[in-house]
Amino acid sequence: MSNGDNMKKILSILLGALLLSGCSEKALHKYSMTATDIGFDTVVSFTAYTENEAAFNSYSAELKKQFRYYDRLFDKYNSYDGVNNIKTINDNAGRQPVEVEPVILDLLKLAKAYDTISDHQFDITMGSVLNIWHDYREAGTLANQKNKESSIPSMKELQTAAKHSGWKHVQIDEKNSTVYIDDRDVSLDVGGVAKGYAVELIADQLQKDGLQHAIINGGGNIRLIGDKPDNEAWSVGIQIPNLKAQSTDSLISVKSKGDTSFVTSGDYQRYYTYKGKIMHHIIDPDTLMPARHSRSVTVITDNSGIADILSTTLYTMSHEEGVKLINRLQKEENIQVNAIWVYDDIQKPENGTDAISVKGYQIVFSDGLKDKIKES
C-alpha cells in the first residue's frame, strides 16, 4: 500500500470517529412548564434542557410529585390521611410525641441550628405569635378589599403569645423518629424554611435522575441545576418590590453558574395595609411586629433551604447586622453567602453604606457580586 493510500485510510478513520462523536452528543432542547396547584400556595415554574419532550415530561412529573409530597409534610394548617406532619405535631403539643418522617426531623434540626447561629433571629417555635398575625392579615386583607378599616394585634396579645416559644419546649427523638412539644400553647411554623428546603431536596432528586441543566422557581425560591448548555451562565432577575402593580419586572439581574440558590424575602409578598403602613408576614422576633429595615433581601448560596432561612433572617436585621452574620457564616461555618438589599429611594441602610440607585430604589450588595450584577 502506498503512502497516499495509508493517508487516505487514516483520514477515513478520523472522519468516522468525528462523525460517531458528533452523533453521541445529542442536541438539547429547552422546555418549560408552570403549575399553580402542586403545593405551598405558590406558583412553580420549571425550565430544563433535555434531549426530548418525553424526558422533560418525566422530570416534570417527578417535580410535581415531590412538591405535593413535601407540601403535605410541612403543612401547619391541614391534616391528611396517613400523614403525620407539622400540624400533627402542633395538635399533639402537651399531649404526646408524634412519629414523623426523617425529613421532618432533618428540617427541624436545621432550623434549630440556625436559631443558635442567628442568635434567635430565626425561630420557628414562634408559631403562636405568627398565628395571631396570620389571622389579622386574613381579616385585614378582606377589609382592604372592601375599603374598610383594618386592625393590628395589641402588644399585650403578642407578648403573651411570645411567652410560649423556644426550643426548650421541643424534644426531637432521632432514635424513635418523634417530635414532642411539652407546652400546648407552643406551635411550630416552618414557613421561613419549608419551601426552600423542599426545592433543594427536589433539585437533588432530579440531578440524581440525570438532569444537568435546569432552573426551578418555587414562588421566588430559585434553584439552578448546573449551567445552561454550552457552559453558559444563567441570568437571574431580582424583582421590583412594587406593591400596587405586583410587577414581575426586574431591578437588576445576576449572572450565576453551577448549582446555586436565590431566595428573596420582601414586604410585597403577603401583606395588608393598616393606616397606610404595610403589615407584611415577616415578623421581627425582637419587636413582634413586621420588620422595617428594607423592602427586600435576596440571599445567594448553594443550598436553597439555607438561603430561605437566611433571607428571612437578614430581613429582620439591619444591614450592618446582616453583614456580620454573613461574615460569621463564611468564617465559622465555611458557607459562601452573598446578599442583595433593596431599599426605597428615600430609605437607605442605617449604617450609611453606599448604595446604587436603580429605577427609584437603592440597592446594596455583597462584595462577591461586584462583577455579576447588571441593571435590567
C-alpha positions as CSV (number, residue, x, y, z in Angstrom):
1,M,0.0,0.0,0.0
2,S,1.4,3.4,-1.0
3,N,1.9,6.3,1.4
4,G,-1.1,8.0,-0.3
5,D,-3.3,5.0,0.4
6,N,-2.2,5.0,4.1
7,M,-3.0,8.7,4.4
8,K,-6.5,8.1,2.9
9,K,-7.1,5.3,5.3
10,I,-6.1,7.4,8.3
11,L,-8.3,10.3,7.2
12,S,-11.2,7.9,6.7
13,I,-10.8,6.6,10.3
14,L,-10.5,10.1,11.7
15,L,-13.6,11.2,9.8
16,G,-15.6,8.2,11.1
17,A,-14.5,8.9,14.7
18,L,-15.6,12.5,14.4
19,L,-19.0,11.5,12.9
20,L,-19.5,9.0,15.7
21,S,-18.5,11.6,18.3
22,G,-21.0,14.1,16.9
23,C,-23.8,11.5,16.9
24,S,-23.2,10.7,20.5
25,E,-23.6,14.3,21.7
26,K,-27.4,14.6,21.3
27,A,-28.8,18.1,21.0
28,L,-30.6,19.6,24.0
29,H,-33.9,21.4,23.7
30,K,-35.5,23.9,26.1
31,Y,-38.8,23.1,27.7
32,S,-40.8,24.8,30.3
33,M,-43.9,24.4,32.5
34,T,-45.8,26.3,35.1
35,A,-48.0,24.9,37.8
36,T,-50.3,26.6,40.4
37,D,-51.7,23.5,42.1
38,I,-48.7,21.5,43.4
39,G,-48.4,23.0,46.9
40,F,-47.0,25.7,49.1
41,D,-49.7,28.1,47.9
42,T,-47.5,29.4,45.2
43,V,-46.7,29.3,41.5
44,V,-44.0,26.9,40.5
45,S,-42.1,27.2,37.2
46,F,-39.7,24.7,35.8
47,T,-37.4,25.1,32.8
48,A,-35.0,22.4,31.7
49,Y,-32.8,21.5,28.7
50,T,-33.4,17.9,27.8
51,E,-32.9,15.6,24.7
52,N,-36.7,15.5,24.0
53,E,-40.1,16.4,25.4
54,A,-40.7,13.0,26.8
55,A,-37.6,13.3,29.0
56,F,-38.7,16.8,30.2
57,N,-42.2,15.4,31.0
58,S,-40.7,12.7,33.1
59,Y,-38.6,15.2,35.1
60,S,-41.7,17.5,35.4
61,A,-43.9,14.7,36.7
62,E,-41.3,13.9,39.4
63,L,-41.0,17.5,40.4
64,K,-44.8,17.8,40.8
65,K,-45.0,14.6,42.8
66,Q,-42.2,15.7,45.1
67,F,-43.7,19.2,45.6
68,R,-47.0,17.8,46.6
69,Y,-45.3,15.3,49.0
70,Y,-43.3,18.0,50.8
71,D,-46.2,20.4,50.9
72,R,-48.2,17.9,52.9
73,L,-45.4,17.0,55.3
74,F,-44.6,20.7,56.1
75,D,-48.2,21.9,56.3
76,K,-49.3,23.5,59.6
77,Y,-52.9,24.2,58.5
78,N,-54.2,21.0,57.1
79,S,-54.4,17.3,58.1
80,Y,-54.0,14.4,55.6
81,D,-55.0,10.8,56.0
82,G,-52.0,8.6,56.9
83,V,-49.6,11.6,57.1
84,N,-48.1,13.0,60.3
85,N,-47.0,16.5,59.5
86,I,-46.2,19.8,61.2
87,K,-49.9,20.3,62.1
88,T,-50.0,16.8,63.7
89,I,-47.0,17.8,65.9
90,N,-48.7,21.1,66.9
91,D,-52.1,19.4,67.5
92,N,-50.4,17.0,70.0
93,A,-48.5,19.7,71.9
94,G,-48.6,19.0,75.6
95,R,-50.2,15.6,74.9
96,Q,-47.8,13.1,73.3
97,P,-44.8,12.6,70.9
98,V,-45.6,12.3,67.2
99,E,-43.7,9.9,64.9
100,V,-42.7,11.7,61.7
101,E,-40.8,11.1,58.5
102,P,-37.0,11.5,58.9
103,V,-37.1,14.5,56.5
104,I,-39.2,16.5,59.1
105,L,-36.6,15.7,61.7
106,D,-33.8,17.0,59.4
107,L,-35.8,20.1,58.7
108,L,-36.3,20.8,62.4
109,K,-32.7,20.2,63.2
110,L,-31.5,22.6,60.5
111,A,-34.0,25.2,61.8
112,K,-32.8,24.7,65.4
113,A,-29.1,25.1,64.3
114,Y,-29.9,28.4,62.6
115,D,-31.8,29.6,65.7
116,T,-28.5,29.4,67.5
117,I,-26.4,30.7,64.6
118,S,-28.7,33.8,64.2
119,D,-28.9,34.4,68.0
120,H,-32.6,33.6,67.9
121,Q,-33.5,35.9,65.0
122,F,-34.7,32.8,63.1
123,D,-37.1,31.0,65.4
124,I,-39.7,28.5,64.1
125,T,-41.1,28.0,67.6
126,M,-42.8,31.4,67.4
127,G,-45.9,29.8,65.8
128,S,-48.2,31.3,68.4
129,V,-47.2,34.8,67.5
130,L,-47.3,34.1,63.8
131,N,-50.7,32.5,64.1
132,I,-52.0,35.8,65.6
133,W,-50.6,37.8,62.7
134,H,-51.9,35.3,60.2
135,D,-55.5,35.8,61.5
136,Y,-55.1,39.6,61.5
137,R,-53.6,39.5,58.0
138,E,-56.5,37.4,56.6
139,A,-59.0,39.9,58.2
140,G,-57.0,42.9,57.1
141,T,-56.8,41.7,53.5
142,L,-60.6,41.4,53.4
143,A,-61.0,44.8,55.0
144,N,-58.7,46.4,52.4
145,Q,-60.6,44.8,49.6
146,K,-63.8,46.4,50.9
147,N,-62.2,49.7,51.7
148,K,-62.9,49.2,55.4
149,E,-60.7,49.8,58.5
150,S,-58.2,47.1,59.3
151,S,-56.6,46.4,62.6
152,I,-53.4,45.0,64.2
153,P,-52.9,42.9,67.3
154,S,-52.2,44.6,70.6
155,M,-48.7,44.3,72.0
156,K,-50.1,42.6,75.1
157,E,-51.6,39.9,72.9
158,L,-48.3,39.4,71.1
159,Q,-46.2,39.4,74.2
160,T,-48.5,36.8,75.9
161,A,-48.1,34.5,72.9
162,A,-44.4,35.1,72.7
163,K,-44.0,33.6,76.2
164,H,-45.0,30.3,74.6
165,S,-42.0,29.8,72.3
166,G,-38.4,28.5,72.5
167,W,-36.6,25.3,71.6
168,K,-36.6,24.3,75.3
169,H,-40.2,23.1,74.7
170,V,-39.3,20.9,71.7
171,Q,-37.9,17.4,72.1
172,I,-36.5,15.7,69.0
173,D,-36.0,12.0,69.4
174,E,-34.0,10.8,66.5
175,K,-33.9,7.1,67.7
176,N,-37.7,6.8,67.7
177,S,-38.2,9.5,65.0
178,T,-40.6,11.5,67.1
179,V,-41.1,15.2,68.0
180,Y,-42.8,16.3,71.2
181,I,-43.8,19.8,72.3
182,D,-44.3,20.0,76.1
183,D,-46.3,23.2,76.1
184,R,-49.8,23.0,74.5
185,D,-49.6,26.7,73.5
186,V,-46.2,26.4,71.7
187,S,-46.6,26.0,67.9
188,L,-44.1,25.3,65.1
189,D,-44.2,27.4,61.9
190,V,-41.7,26.3,59.2
191,G,-42.9,28.9,56.7
192,G,-39.4,30.5,56.7
193,V,-37.6,27.4,55.6
194,A,-40.0,24.7,54.2
195,K,-40.3,25.9,50.6
196,G,-36.6,26.4,50.1
197,Y,-35.8,23.1,51.9
198,A,-38.3,21.3,49.6
199,V,-36.8,22.9,46.5
200,E,-33.3,21.8,47.5
201,L,-34.5,18.2,48.0
202,I,-36.3,18.2,44.7
203,A,-33.3,19.6,42.8
204,D,-31.1,16.9,44.4
205,Q,-33.5,14.2,43.3
206,L,-33.8,15.5,39.7
207,Q,-30.0,15.6,39.5
208,K,-29.8,12.0,40.7
209,D,-32.2,11.1,38.0
210,G,-29.8,12.6,35.4
211,L,-31.0,16.2,34.9
212,Q,-28.0,18.5,34.2
213,H,-29.3,21.9,33.0
214,A,-32.4,23.4,34.7
215,I,-33.9,26.1,36.8
216,I,-36.7,25.6,39.4
217,N,-38.6,28.7,40.6
218,G,-40.9,27.8,43.6
219,G,-42.6,31.1,44.3
220,G,-39.4,33.1,44.3
221,N,-37.2,30.3,45.7
222,I,-34.9,29.8,42.7
223,R,-32.6,26.8,42.4
224,L,-30.2,26.5,39.4
225,I,-29.2,23.0,38.4
226,G,-25.8,23.1,36.6
227,D,-25.0,25.7,33.9
228,K,-27.0,26.4,30.8
229,P,-25.9,24.2,27.9
230,D,-22.6,25.1,26.3
231,N,-21.3,26.2,29.7
232,E,-23.3,29.4,29.7
233,A,-24.3,31.3,32.9
234,W,-27.9,31.8,34.0
235,S,-29.3,35.3,34.4
236,V,-31.5,35.6,37.5
237,G,-33.6,38.7,37.9
238,I,-34.2,40.5,41.3
239,Q,-37.8,41.6,41.4
240,I,-39.0,45.2,41.9
241,P,-40.8,45.4,45.3
242,N,-43.8,47.1,43.7
243,L,-46.9,46.8,45.9
244,K,-49.6,48.2,43.7
245,A,-48.7,46.8,40.4
246,Q,-47.4,43.4,41.7
247,S,-44.8,43.8,39.0
248,T,-42.7,40.8,37.9
249,D,-40.2,43.1,36.2
250,S,-36.6,43.0,37.5
251,L,-34.5,45.8,39.0
252,I,-31.2,44.0,38.3
253,S,-30.1,40.6,37.0
254,V,-27.3,38.4,38.4
255,K,-25.1,36.1,36.4
256,S,-24.6,32.8,38.0
257,K,-23.2,29.3,37.1
258,G,-23.4,26.0,38.8
259,D,-25.8,24.7,41.5
260,T,-26.9,27.9,43.1
261,S,-30.0,29.1,45.0
262,F,-31.6,32.6,45.1
263,V,-34.2,33.3,47.7
264,T,-35.9,36.6,48.3
265,S,-37.9,37.8,51.3
266,G,-39.8,41.1,50.9
267,D,-42.7,43.2,52.2
268,Y,-44.6,43.0,48.9
269,Q,-45.3,39.2,49.0
270,R,-48.0,38.7,51.7
271,Y,-49.4,41.8,53.4
272,Y,-52.2,44.1,54.2
273,T,-52.3,47.8,55.0
274,Y,-53.1,49.4,58.3
275,K,-53.3,53.2,58.4
276,G,-51.2,53.5,55.3
277,K,-48.5,51.1,56.6
278,I,-47.5,47.8,55.1
279,M,-48.3,44.9,57.6
280,H,-46.4,42.1,55.9
281,H,-45.8,38.5,57.0
282,I,-42.1,38.7,58.1
283,I,-42.2,39.3,61.9
284,D,-39.2,40.6,63.8
285,P,-38.7,38.4,66.9
286,D,-37.4,41.4,68.8
287,T,-40.3,43.7,68.2
288,L,-43.0,41.1,67.4
289,M,-44.0,43.5,64.5
290,P,-43.4,43.4,60.8
291,A,-39.7,44.1,60.1
292,R,-38.9,47.5,58.8
293,H,-35.2,47.6,57.7
294,S,-35.5,47.2,53.9
295,R,-38.0,46.4,51.1
296,S,-36.4,43.0,50.2
297,V,-33.4,40.9,50.8
298,T,-32.1,38.2,48.4
299,V,-29.7,35.6,49.6
300,I,-27.5,33.7,47.1
301,T,-25.8,30.5,48.3
302,D,-25.6,26.8,47.1
303,N,-28.3,25.3,49.4
304,S,-31.9,26.5,48.9
305,G,-33.0,25.6,52.4
306,I,-30.2,27.7,54.0
307,A,-30.9,30.5,51.5
308,D,-34.6,30.5,52.6
309,I,-33.6,30.7,56.3
310,L,-31.1,33.5,55.7
311,S,-33.3,35.6,53.5
312,T,-35.9,35.7,56.3
313,T,-33.3,36.2,59.0
314,L,-31.5,39.0,57.2
315,Y,-34.8,40.8,56.5
316,T,-35.3,41.1,60.3
317,M,-31.9,42.6,60.7
318,S,-30.2,45.9,59.9
319,H,-27.8,45.8,57.0
320,E,-24.8,46.1,59.4
321,E,-26.1,43.1,61.5
322,G,-26.7,41.1,58.3
323,V,-23.2,41.7,57.0
324,K,-21.8,40.5,60.4
325,L,-23.9,37.3,60.2
326,I,-22.8,36.6,56.6
327,N,-19.1,37.1,57.6
328,R,-19.5,34.8,60.5
329,L,-21.1,32.1,58.4
330,Q,-18.3,32.3,55.9
331,K,-15.6,32.2,58.6
332,E,-17.0,29.8,61.1
333,E,-19.4,27.6,59.0
334,N,-17.5,27.8,55.7
335,I,-20.7,28.7,53.9
336,Q,-20.3,31.0,50.9
337,V,-23.1,33.6,51.0
338,N,-23.9,36.7,49.1
339,A,-26.9,39.1,49.6
340,I,-28.7,41.9,47.9
341,W,-30.7,44.5,49.9
342,V,-33.3,46.7,48.2
343,Y,-34.5,50.0,49.8
344,D,-36.8,52.7,48.7
345,D,-35.1,55.7,47.2
346,I,-35.6,57.7,50.4
347,Q,-34.7,54.8,52.7
348,K,-31.1,53.8,53.0
349,P,-29.1,51.4,55.2
350,E,-28.9,52.5,58.8
351,N,-25.1,52.4,58.8
352,G,-24.8,54.8,55.8
353,T,-23.4,52.1,53.4
354,D,-23.1,53.3,49.8
355,A,-25.9,52.2,47.6
356,I,-26.6,52.3,43.8
357,S,-29.8,53.9,42.6
358,V,-31.9,51.8,40.1
359,K,-35.4,52.6,39.0
360,G,-36.2,54.6,42.1
361,Y,-34.7,52.1,44.6
362,Q,-31.4,51.9,46.5
363,I,-29.5,48.7,46.1
364,V,-26.7,47.3,48.3
365,F,-25.0,44.1,47.6
366,S,-22.1,41.9,48.8
367,D,-18.6,42.4,47.5
368,G,-18.7,38.9,45.9
369,L,-21.4,40.2,43.4
370,K,-19.5,43.2,42.0
371,D,-18.8,41.7,38.6
372,K,-22.1,39.7,38.3
373,I,-24.8,42.4,38.6
374,K,-26.3,44.2,35.7
375,E,-29.2,46.7,35.6
376,S,-32.3,45.1,33.9
